[in-house]
Amino acid sequence: MTRFLKRRSSIFLSVLAITVVSLVVSCDKFAPDVKAPPTYSDATYSDVFEAFWNGMNTNYVFWDIDPTNWDQEYATYKPLFATLTSFNSANDATAEKYFTQMTANLVDSHYTLTFQKSGNQVSPALNRKLAIDKLYPDSIYQLPATFFKNVVASKYIDPSSLIMGTDSIANAGSKIAFTVITGTIHNSILYLYFSSFSFSQAVHTAPALNSFFNTLANLPAGIKGIVIDVRSNGGGDTVDLDELIGKMIGSPVTYGYSHAKSGIGRLDFSPAAPAIVSPQSGAVALTIPIIIIADHLSISMAEITALAVKSLPNGTFIGTTTWGANGPLLPNAYLNGGQFSVGSTNFGISVYTSSAALKSTDGQSYEGRGIPPDIWVPETGAAYSQNDDLQLDKAIDYINTHP
């Protein structure tokens, strides 16, 4: 479970870097600096609690929608931390439990606590989702990479067009697999699957990515639609949104609005700034259907890409509701808010939390809820056991019936 969290938390470098940086040129613009928690003492557990509680006051960007009564959390847990009078392993475990309980209902689905001494990690969103026995009837919790290689690649893609590759990419001091599969389906649909937003690290996957983009730039007359597959995609690099969707549009597309912290008050937010995907060099303004397939393990950049596709006049999202981690993540140098740490030697916590909040163009926040598909199609165990892909089947059918 820890490895799952580390993988997700290290690649959730979400969207809107250009938009937010242009809005918040420097932290000095919004005096005062809100990233003060590291300056607190950690002489007692109570000190760490105070630093953490105040750090959440100043750095957390979802207080306008979060159901957690943070003042009540203070009243409840302040006396409990006061009973932990000396640092030892038993009290460390109790403190970890208290911090876990305090944050259990936070809507930020990037949110991760790392307890520095034990190395334990807590993701409230993951804990909530694991508590659900089934996300939908007869569900598959995760489609493995072998499903895409052995089912999608071998059963759906025209053999003469199939190109795929896998890279081992850097990820928080370790390596993870980055897989790309592309080709045509029935010689009429251009398909792309990728397991994370890691285009800049492509080596063995570069031929597949280049093939997709070259085909996109010189689209054969028989191609009737595009399918982008981001199922079980944990997110990744910000710039890949423009690199991908920006190659399919002729003018900028606004897919949402973001705001960041503008001061130390819990509800001190900057004005909303548009979240925009921009055309790239060599872009082709497509009018054919663009389908994105995503699911409950499509996270962060995968969700933002689904939101961007939904914003296109010819875009459709097929699958199931995404994870719900939509808040952009940027280095602290750019924004008031986001990640912070408290304590150190005696008891320390690293807090991984969104730097800004994102809403759709109609004002909806999907943080903690996930982005709903335009067409709901779950995978089922019965179909999976027969090597069938119900979501891809629906995408193919949609393209064939919506010229």
C-alpha positions in Angstrom: 0.0 0.0 0.0 2.9 2.4 0.8 4.3 1.8 -2.7 0.9 2.7 -4.2 0.9 6.0 -2.3 4.4 6.9 -3.2 3.9 6.3 -6.8 0.7 8.3 -6.9 2.0 11.2 -4.7 5.2 11.6 -6.6 3.7 11.9 -10.1 0.7 14.1 -9.3 2.3 17.1 -10.8 -0.9 18.5 -12.0 -2.0 21.3 -14.4 -2.2 25.0 -14.9 1.4 26.0 -14.4 1.4 28.7 -17.0 -2.1 30.0 -15.9 -1.2 30.1 -12.2 2.3 31.4 -12.6 1.0 34.3 -14.7 -1.6 35.0 -12.0 0.8 34.7 -9.1 4.1 36.0 -10.3 5.7 35.8 -6.9 4.6 35.2 -3.3 5.6 38.7 -2.4 2.6 39.9 -4.4 0.3 38.5 -1.7 1.9 39.5 1.6 2.5 37.8 3.9 4.2 34.5 3.3 1.9 31.7 4.4 4.4 28.9 4.4 5.4 29.4 8.1 4.8 25.9 9.6 8.4 24.8 9.4 9.4 27.6 11.8 7.3 26.2 14.6 9.0 24.4 17.5 8.6 20.6 17.7 9.6 20.4 21.4 6.3 18.7 22.2 3.6 16.8 20.3 1.4 19.8 21.1 3.8 22.0 19.2 3.6 19.8 16.1 -0.2 19.8 16.4 -0.3 23.6 16.5 2.0 23.9 13.6 0.1 21.4 11.5 -3.3 22.9 12.4 -2.1 26.4 11.5 -0.4 25.1 8.4 -3.7 23.7 7.2 -5.3 27.1 7.9 -2.9 28.9 5.7 -1.9 26.4 3.0 -5.0 24.3 2.3 -6.9 25.6 -0.8 -10.3 23.9 -0.4 -11.7 25.4 2.7 -14.5 27.0 0.7 -15.9 23.5 -0.3 -14.4 21.2 2.4 -17.0 19.8 4.9 -14.4 19.4 7.6 -15.0 21.7 10.6 -11.4 22.7 11.2 -12.1 24.7 14.3 -13.9 21.7 15.8 -10.9 19.5 15.0 -8.8 21.9 17.0 -11.1 21.7 20.0 -11.2 17.9 19.8 -7.6 17.1 19.3 -5.7 19.8 21.2 -6.4 18.2 24.6 -5.6 14.8 23.2 -2.2 15.8 21.9 -1.5 17.5 25.3 -1.7 14.0 26.9 1.3 12.9 24.9 3.9 14.2 27.2 7.1 12.4 26.0 8.4 11.2 22.6 8.4 7.5 22.2 7.3 4.9 19.7 3.9 4.3 21.4 3.1 8.0 21.5 4.3 8.4 17.9 1.8 5.8 16.8 -0.9 7.6 18.8 0.0 10.9 17.2 -0.1 9.3 13.7 -3.6 8.0 14.5 -4.8 11.4 15.6 -3.5 13.2 12.5 -5.1 10.4 10.4 -8.4 10.9 12.0 -8.3 14.7 11.7 -7.8 14.6 8.0 -10.0 11.6 7.1 -12.7 13.6 5.4 -10.6 16.2 3.5 -11.7 16.6 0.0 -8.2 17.1 -1.5 -7.7 13.8 -3.2 -4.0 14.5 -3.8 -3.6 14.9 0.0 -1.0 12.6 1.6 0.6 12.7 5.0 4.1 11.3 5.4 5.3 10.7 8.9 9.0 11.2 8.7 10.2 8.9 11.5 8.2 5.9 10.6 7.9 6.5 6.9 4.1 5.7 7.1 1.9 7.4 4.6 -1.8 8.3 4.8 -4.0 9.2 1.9 -7.6 10.1 3.0 -8.9 9.6 -0.5 -7.4 6.2 -0.9 -8.6 5.1 2.5 -12.2 6.2 1.6 -12.1 4.4 -1.7 -10.7 1.2 -0.3 -13.6 1.2 2.2 -16.0 0.9 -0.7 -16.4 -2.8 -1.4 -17.4 -2.2 -5.1 -17.3 1.0 -7.0 -19.9 -0.4 -9.3 -21.5 -3.8 -9.8 -19.1 -6.6 -10.8 -16.3 -4.2 -11.0 -12.6 -4.6 -11.9 -10.6 -2.6 -9.4 -7.7 -2.0 -11.7 -7.0 -2.9 -15.3 -3.4 -4.1 -15.4 -0.9 -3.1 -18.1 -1.2 -6.7 -19.4 -4.8 -6.0 -20.3 -3.8 -3.2 -22.7 -1.0 -5.3 -24.1 -2.7 -8.6 -24.5 -6.3 -7.5 -25.1 -6.4 -4.0 -26.6 -3.2 -4.4 -28.6 -3.8 -7.9 -29.8 -7.6 -7.9 -30.3 -8.5 -4.4 -31.3 -5.6 -2.7 -33.1 -4.9 -3.5 -36.7 -1.7 -5.6 -36.6 0.1 -3.7 -39.3 -0.3 -0.4 -37.5 0.5 -1.6 -33.9 3.5 0.1 -32.2 4.1 -0.1 -28.5 6.9 0.3 -26.0 7.7 0.5 -22.4 10.2 2.7 -20.6 11.5 2.6 -17.0 11.2 6.2 -15.9 12.5 8.0 -12.8 10.0 8.4 -10.1 10.9 9.7 -6.6 14.2 7.8 -6.5 12.8 4.6 -8.0 11.6 3.5 -11.4 8.2 2.8 -12.8 7.0 1.5 -16.1 5.7 3.9 -18.7 3.9 2.1 -21.5 2.6 3.5 -24.7 0.4 1.7 -27.3 -0.9 3.1 -30.5 -2.3 2.1 -33.9 -5.5 2.1 -35.8 -8.7 0.2 -35.1 -10.6 -1.1 -38.2 -8.4 1.2 -40.2 -10.7 4.0 -39.2 -9.9 5.0 -35.6 -6.6 6.3 -34.3 -5.9 5.0 -30.8 -3.5 6.0 -28.1 -3.0 4.4 -24.7 -0.3 5.7 -22.2 0.1 4.8 -18.6 1.3 8.1 -17.3 2.0 11.7 -18.5 5.7 11.2 -19.1 6.2 12.2 -22.7 9.5 14.0 -22.0 11.0 10.7 -20.6 10.1 8.7 -23.7 13.0 6.5 -25.0 11.7 3.1 -26.0 8.2 4.6 -26.1 9.2 7.4 -28.4 8.5 5.5 -31.6 4.9 4.9 -30.5 4.4 8.5 -29.5 6.0 9.8 -32.7 3.8 7.5 -34.8 0.7 8.8 -33.1 1.6 12.4 -33.5 2.8 12.0 -37.1 -0.4 10.2 -38.0 -2.4 13.0 -36.3 -0.6 15.6 -38.2 -1.2 13.8 -41.5 -4.5 12.2 -40.8 -5.5 9.6 -43.4 -8.8 10.3 -45.1 -10.3 7.2 -43.7 -9.8 8.1 -40.0 -13.3 8.8 -38.5 -12.3 9.4 -34.8 -9.6 9.5 -32.1 -9.5 7.5 -28.9 -7.3 8.6 -26.0 -7.1 6.0 -23.3 -6.1 7.1 -19.8 -7.5 4.3 -17.7 -5.5 3.6 -14.5 -3.3 6.6 -15.5 -1.8 8.2 -12.3 -1.0 11.6 -13.8 2.4 13.2 -14.5 3.8 16.2 -16.3 1.9 19.4 -16.8 3.2 20.2 -20.2 1.8 17.0 -21.7 -1.7 18.4 -21.7 -0.8 21.0 -24.4 1.4 18.5 -26.1 -1.5 16.1 -26.6 -4.8 18.1 -26.8 -3.0 21.1 -28.2 -2.2 19.1 -31.3 -5.9 18.6 -32.0 -7.3 22.2 -31.7 -7.1 25.3 -33.8 -7.7 27.9 -31.1 -7.3 28.0 -27.3 -9.9 26.1 -25.2 -10.8 27.1 -21.7 -11.7 24.0 -19.6 -12.0 25.5 -16.2 -10.9 28.1 -13.7 -8.4 28.0 -10.8 -7.7 30.0 -7.7 -4.8 29.9 -5.2 -4.3 31.3 -1.7 -3.7 35.1 -1.5 -3.0 35.4 2.2 -2.9 33.7 5.5 -6.7 33.7 6.1 -8.5 30.4 5.6 -10.6 31.9 2.9 -8.1 34.3 1.4 -8.2 33.3 -2.3 -7.0 34.9 -5.5 -9.4 35.8 -8.2 -10.3 32.9 -10.6 -8.0 32.5 -13.5 -8.9 30.6 -16.7 -7.3 27.2 -17.3 -6.5 27.0 -20.9 -5.1 24.4 -23.3 -3.4 26.0 -26.3 -2.8 24.9 -29.9 0.8 23.7 -30.5 3.0 24.0 -33.6 1.6 21.8 -36.4 -1.8 21.5 -34.7 -4.7 20.2 -36.8 -8.1 21.5 -35.8 -10.0 18.2 -35.8 -13.8 18.1 -36.3 -14.0 14.3 -36.0 -15.0 12.8 -32.7 -12.3 12.8 -30.0 -13.0 10.2 -27.3 -11.3 9.9 -24.0 -11.7 6.7 -22.0 -11.0 7.1 -18.3 -12.0 5.3 -15.0 -11.9 5.5 -11.3 -8.1 5.2 -11.3 -7.6 8.0 -13.7 -5.9 10.6 -11.5 -4.7 14.2 -11.7 -3.5 15.0 -15.2 -5.6 12.1 -16.5 -8.7 13.7 -15.1 -7.7 17.2 -16.3 -7.3 15.8 -19.8 -10.7 14.3 -19.5 -12.1 17.7 -18.5 -10.3 19.3 -21.4 -11.7 16.8 -23.9 -15.2 17.3 -22.4 -14.8 21.0 -23.2 -14.2 20.4 -26.9 -17.3 20.6 -29.2 -16.4 17.2 -30.6 -15.1 15.7 -27.4 -16.7 12.9 -25.3 -15.7 11.2 -22.1 -16.6 7.5 -21.9 -16.0 5.3 -18.9 -16.5 5.8 -15.2 -16.1 8.7 -12.7 -12.4 9.6 -12.2 -10.5 9.6 -8.9 -11.2 13.3 -7.9 -7.7 14.8 -7.5 -8.0 17.9 -9.7 -6.1 20.6 -7.8 -2.9 21.8 -9.5 0.4 21.1 -7.8 3.3 23.6 -8.3 6.6 24.3 -6.4 6.1 26.4 -3.3 8.2 29.2 -4.8 5.3 30.0 -7.1 2.3 30.0 -4.8 1.0 30.9 -1.3 -0.2 27.5 -0.2 0.2 23.9 -1.1 2.8 21.5 0.3 4.4 22.1 3.7 6.1 20.3 6.5 6.1 20.5 10.3 8.4 19.3 13.0 11.7 17.4 12.3 13.9 15.6 14.9 11.3 14.6 17.5 8.2 14.1 15.2 7.9 15.4 11.7 5.2 15.4 9.0 5.4 16.2 5.3 2.0 17.4 4.0 1.4 16.8 0.2 -1.6 19.0 -0.8 -2.8 20.8 -3.9 -1.4 24.3 -4.6 -4.6 25.6 -6.2 -8.2 24.6 -6.7 -9.8 24.0 -10.0 -13.4 24.3 -11.1 -15.1 23.4 -14.4 -16.4 26.2 -16.7 -19.8 25.8 -15.2 -18.5 26.4 -11.7 -18.4 22.8 -10.5 -15.7 21.5 -8.3 -15.0 17.8 -8.8 -12.4 17.6 -6.1 -13.0 14.5 -4.0 -15.9 13.5 -6.2 -14.3 12.8 -9.6 -15.2 13.9 -13.1 -18.3 12.1 -14.3 -18.3 10.6 -17.9 -20.6 11.8 -20.6 -21.4 8.1 -21.2 -21.2 5.7 -18.2 -19.7 2.3 -19.1 -18.1 0.2 -16.4 -15.8 -2.7 -17.1 -17.1 -6.0 -15.7 -15.5 -9.2 -14.4 -17.5 -11.2 -16.9 -16.3 -9.2 -19.9 -12.7 -9.1 -18.5 -12.6 -12.9 -18.2 -13.6 -13.1 -21.9 -10.9 -10.6 -23.0 -13.6 -8.0 -23.9 -13.2 -4.3 -23.5 -16.6 -2.8 -22.9 -15.4 0.8 -22.7 -13.4 0.6 -25.9 -16.3 -1.2 -27.6 -18.5 1.8 -26.7 -16.0 4.3 -28.0 -15.8 2.4 -31.3 -19.5 2.3 -31.6 -19.9 6.0 -30.7 -17.4 7.0 -33.5 -19.1 4.7 -36.0 -22.5 6.2 -35.2 -21.4 9.9 -34.8 -19.6 10.9 -38.0 
